[in-house]
């Protein structure tokens, strides 16, 4: 059985990815950096703290707020239901 996504599904996914990238450019630079290092590079909080010069607690706090902000932007754009 062919597991390829349907063209409409693929187009919708590409649109969502593009929208996510646009929304990711909206928050402050430190928030963008934390989100990218956590979810693109996959760094643990301890390494994120070392590379940013923040405490581990501050990394967690700011990352939480960045994710909340990002989710709100995605919802406003209609990408999250």
KEFIGU-755886 format. One record per atom (N, C-alpha, C, O): residue in three letters; residue number from 1; x, y, z. Coordinates in steps of 0.1 Angstrom, whole numbers, plus 5000, padded with zeros to 4 digits. Each point is the difference from the previous one (the first is absolute). Example, Ala and Ser with C-alpha at 12.3 -4.5 7.8 and 13.67 -1.06 7.14 Angstrom:
2
  rest   nr     X     Y     Z
   ALA    1  5132  4943  5078
   ALA    1  4991  5012  5000
   ALA    1  5009  5012  5000
   ALA    1  5010  5000  5007
   SER    2  4986  5011  4986
   SER    2  5009  5011  5000
   SER    2  4992  5011  5008
   SER    2  5005  5011  5001
***
This chain:
81
  rest   nr     X     Y     Z
   UNK    1  5008  4988  5000
   UNK    1  4992  5012  5000
   UNK    1  5009  5013  5000
   UNK    1  5010  5000  5007
   UNK    2  4986  5009  4985
   UNK    2  5008  5013  4999
   UNK    2  4997  5009  5012
   UNK    2  4988  5003  5002
   UNK    3  5023  5001  5005
   UNK    3  4998  5008  5012
   UNK    3  5002  5015  4997
   UNK    3  5002  5008  5010
   UNK    4  4999  4996  4978
   UNK    4  5002  5014  4996
   UNK    4  4988  5009  5004
   UNK    4  4989  4996  4998
   UNK    5  5014  5016  5008
   UNK    5  4989  5009  5003
   UNK    5  4993  5004  4987
   UNK    5  5006  5002  4990
   UNK    6  4981  5001  5012
   UNK    6  4992  5006  4989
   UNK    6  5005  5014  4997
   UNK    6  5005  5006  5009
   UNK    7  4994  4999  4978
   UNK    7  5005  5013  4997
   UNK    7  4994  5011  5009
   UNK    7  5007  5009  5004
   UNK    8  4980  4990  4999
   UNK    8  4994  5010  5009
   UNK    8  5006  5000  5014
   UNK    8  5002  5010  5006
   UNK    9  5000  4978  4999
   UNK    9  5006  4998  5014
   UNK    9  5015  5006  5000
   UNK    9  5004  5007  5009
   UNK   10  5003  4990  4980
   UNK   10  5014  5005  4999
   UNK   10  5000  5015  4999
   UNK   10  5008  5007  5007
   UNK   11  4983  4999  4985
   UNK   11  4999  5015  4999
   UNK   11  4996  5006  5013
   UNK   11  5006  5010  5004
   UNK   12  4985  4984  5003
   UNK   12  4996  5005  5013
   UNK   12  5012  5000  5010
   UNK   12  5002  5009  5008
   UNK   13  5005  4980  4992
   UNK   13  5012  4999  5009
   UNK   13  5010  5010  4997
   UNK   13  5006  5006  5009
   UNK   14  4997  4996  4978
   UNK   14  5010  5010  4996
   UNK   14  4996  5014  5004
   UNK   14  5008  5008  5004
   UNK   15  4979  4995  4995
   UNK   15  4994  5013  5004
   UNK   15  5002  5002  5015
   UNK   15  5004  5010  5004
   UNK   16  4993  4979  5004
   UNK   16  5002  5001  5014
   UNK   16  5014  5002  5004
   UNK   16  5003  5008  5009
   UNK   17  5007  4985  4984
   UNK   17  5014  5002  5003
   UNK   17  5004  5014  4997
   UNK   17  5007  5007  5008
   UNK   18  4989  4998  4981
   UNK   18  5003  5014  4996
   UNK   18  4994  5010  5010
   UNK   18  5007  5010  5004
   UNK   19  4981  4988  5001
   UNK   19  4994  5009  5009
   UNK   19  5008  4999  5014
   UNK   19  5001  5010  5006
   UNK   20  5003  4978  4997
   UNK   20  5008  4998  5013
   UNK   20  5013  5008  4999
   UNK   20  5003  5007  5010
   UNK   21  5003  4993  4979
   UNK   21  5013  5007  4998
   UNK   21  4997  5015  5001
   UNK   21  5009  5007  5006
   UNK   22  4980  4998  4988
   UNK   22  4997  5014  5001
   UNK   22  4997  5004  5015
   UNK   22  5005  5010  5004
   UNK   23  4988  4982  5003
   UNK   23  4997  5003  5014
   UNK   23  5012  4999  5008
   UNK   23  5001  5007  5010
   UNK   24  5008  4985  4987
   UNK   24  5013  4998  5008
   UNK   24  5008  5013  4999
   UNK   24  5009  5002  5009
   UNK   25  4989  5006  4981
   UNK   25  5008  5012  4998
   UNK   25  4994  5012  5008
   UNK   25  5007  5010  5001
   UNK   26  4982  4988  5005
   UNK   26  4993  5011  5007
   UNK   26  5005  5003  5014
   UNK   26  5001  5012  5004
   UNK   27  5002  4978  5004
   UNK   27  5004  5003  5014
   UNK   27  5014  5006  5001
   UNK   27  5007  5000  4990
   UNK   28  4997  5005  5021
   UNK   28  5013  5005  5003
   UNK   28  5011  4990  4996
   UNK   28  4998  4988  5000
   UNK   29  5014  5017  4997
   UNK   29  5011  4992  4995
   UNK   29  5003  4989  5010
   UNK   29  5003  4988  4997
   UNK   30  4998  5015  5016
   UNK   30  5003  4990  5010
   UNK   30  4990  4989  5000
   UNK   30  5004  4988  5002
   UNK   31  4983  5015  4997
   UNK   31  4990  4990  4999
   UNK   31  5002  4991  4988
   UNK   31  4999  4987  5001
   UNK   32  5004  5019  4987
   UNK   32  5002  4992  4988
   UNK   32  5012  4991  5001
   UNK   32  4999  4988  4997
   UNK   33  5011  5017  5009
   UNK   33  5012  4992  5002
   UNK   33  4997  4988  5009
   UNK   33  5005  4989  4997
   UNK   34  4988  5013  5014
   UNK   34  4997  4989  5009
   UNK   34  4991  4989  4993
   UNK   34  5003  4988  5001
   UNK   35  4987  5016  4992
   UNK   35  4992  4991  4993
   UNK   35  5007  4992  4989
   UNK   35  4999  4988  4999
   UNK   36  5010  5019  4994
   UNK   36  5008  4993  4989
   UNK   36  5010  4991  5006
   UNK   36  5001  4988  4995
   UNK   37  5006  5016  5016
   UNK   37  5010  4991  5006
   UNK   37  4993  4988  5007
   UNK   37  5006  4989  5000
   UNK   38  4982  5012  5005
   UNK   38  4993  4989  5006
   UNK   38  4994  4991  4990
   UNK   38  5003  4987  5001
   UNK   39  4990  5018  4989
   UNK   39  4992  4991  4991
   UNK   39  5007  4997  4987
   UNK   39  4996  4991  4993
   UNK   40  5014  5017  5003
   UNK   40  5007  4998  4987
   UNK   40  5013  4992  5003
   UNK   40  5003  4990  4994
   UNK   41  5004  5016  5016
   UNK   41  5013  4994  5003
   UNK   41  4999  4989  5011
   UNK   41  5009  4991  5001
   UNK   42  4980  5009  5006
   UNK   42  4997  4989  5010
   UNK   42  5009  5001  5013
   UNK   42  5002  4990  5006
   UNK   43  5003  5022  4997
   UNK   43  5008  5001  5012
   UNK   43  4992  4999  5013
   UNK   43  4989  5005  5000
   UNK   44  5017  4989  5010
   UNK   44  4993  5000  5013
   UNK   44  5002  5013  5007
   UNK   44  5009  5008  4996
   UNK   45  4983  4995  5014
   UNK   45  5000  5013  5007
   UNK   45  5014  5003  5005
   UNK   45  5005  5012  4999
   UNK   46  5003  4979  5006
   UNK   46  5013  5003  5005
   UNK   46  5009  5005  4989
   UNK   46  5007  5010  5003
   UNK   47  4993  4984  4986
   UNK   47  5008  5005  4989
   UNK   47  4995  5014  4995
   UNK   47  5008  5008  4996
   UNK   48  4979  4993  5004
   UNK   48  4994  5013  4995
   UNK   48  5005  5011  5010
   UNK   48  5003  5011  4996
   UNK   49  4997  4986  5017
   UNK   49  5005  5010  5010
   UNK   49  5014  5003  4998
   UNK   49  5004  5012  5001
   UNK   50  5004  4979  4996
   UNK   50  5015  5002  4998
   UNK   50  5002  5009  4987
   UNK   50  5008  5009  5001
   UNK   51  4985  4988  4988
   UNK   51  5002  5008  4988
   UNK   51  4994  5014  5001
   UNK   51  5005  5009  4993
   UNK   52  4984  4993  5015
   UNK   52  4994  5013  5000
   UNK   52  5005  5008  5012
   UNK   52  4998  5012  5000
   UNK   53  5009  4982  5010
   UNK   53  5004  5007  5012
   UNK   53  4989  5002  5010
   UNK   53  5002  5007  5010
   UNK   54  4986  4987  4987
   UNK   54  4989  5001  5010
   UNK   54  5001  4988  5010
   UNK   54  5007  4990  4998
   UNK   55  4986  5012  5013
   UNK   55  4998  4989  5009
   UNK   55  4991  4989  4994
   UNK   55  4992  5004  4991
   UNK   56  5008  4984  5014
   UNK   56  4991  4990  4995
   UNK   56  4986  5004  5003
   UNK   56  4991  4997  4991
   UNK   57  5006  5008  5020
   UNK   57  4987  5005  5004
   UNK   57  4995  5010  4990
   UNK   57  4988  5000  4996
   UNK   58  5021  5010  5001
   UNK   58  4996  5011  4991
   UNK   58  4997  4994  4986
   UNK   58  4991  5005  4993
   UNK   59  5017  4985  5002
   UNK   59  4998  4994  4987
   UNK   59  4986  4994  5000
   UNK   59  4992  5002  4991
   UNK   60  5004  4990  5020
   UNK   60  4987  4994  5000
   UNK   60  4989  5010  5001
   UNK   60  4990  4999  4993
   UNK   61  5012  5012  5014
   UNK   61  4989  5010  5001
   UNK   61  4998  5007  4987
   UNK   61  4989  5002  4995
   UNK   62  5022  5002  4999
   UNK   62  4999  5008  4987
   UNK   62  4995  4990  4989
   UNK   62  4993  5005  4991
   UNK   63  5011  4983  5009
   UNK   63  4996  4990  4990
   UNK   63  4985  4998  5001
   UNK   63  4993  4999  4990
   UNK   64  5002  5000  5022
   UNK   64  4986  4998  5003
   UNK   64  4992  5012  4994
   UNK   64  4990  4998  4993
   UNK   65  5014  5014  5010
   UNK   65  4994  5012  4994
   UNK   65  5001  5001  4985
   UNK   65  4990  5004  4994
   UNK   66  5021  4992  5001
   UNK   66  5002  5000  4985
   UNK   66  4990  4990  4993
   UNK   66  4994  5003  4990
   UNK   67  5005  4985  5016
   UNK   67  4990  4990  4994
   UNK   67  4986  5005  5002
   UNK   67  4992  4998  4990
   UNK   68  5005  5008  5021
   UNK   68  4986  5005  5002
   UNK   68  4997  5011  4990
   UNK   68  4989  5000  4994
   UNK   69  5021  5009  5004
   UNK   69  4998  5011  4990
   UNK   69  4999  4994  4986
   UNK   69  4991  5004  4992
   UNK   70  5018  4987  5004
   UNK   70  5000  4993  4987
   UNK   70  4986  4993  4997
   UNK   70  4994  5002  4990
   UNK   71  5001  4991  5020
   UNK   71  4987  4993  4999
   UNK   71  4989  5010  4998
   UNK   71  4991  4998  4992
   UNK   72  5009  5013  5015
   UNK   72  4990  5011  4998
   UNK   72  5001  5006  4986
   UNK   72  4989  5002  4995
   UNK   73  5023  5000  5000
   UNK   73  5001  5005  4987
   UNK   73  4995  4990  4989
   UNK   73  4993  5004  4991
   UNK   74  5010  4984  5011
   UNK   74  4995  4990  4991
   UNK   74  4985  4999  5000
   UNK   74  4993  4998  4990
   UNK   75  5001  5003  5022
   UNK   75  4986  4999  5002
   UNK   75  4993  5012  4993
   UNK   75  4990  4999  4993
   UNK   76  5016  5013  5009
   UNK   76  4994  5012  4994
   UNK   76  5001  4999  4985
   UNK   76  4991  5006  4993
   UNK   77  5019  4987  5001
   UNK   77  5001  4999  4986
   UNK   77  4991  4988  4995
   UNK   77  4999  4998  4987
   UNK   78  4995  4995  5022
   UNK   78  4991  4989  4996
   UNK   78  5007  4987  4997
   UNK   78  4994  4990  4995
   UNK   79  5019  5009  5009
   UNK   79  5007  4987  4998
   UNK   79  4998  4990  5011
   UNK   79  5002  4988  4998
   UNK   80  4993  5017  5014
   UNK   80  4997  4990  5011
   UNK   80  4985  5001  5002
   UNK   80  4994  5011  5000
   UNK   81  5000  4978  5003
   UNK   81  4985  5000  5002
   UNK   81  4998  4997  5014
   UNK   81  4988  4999  5005
***
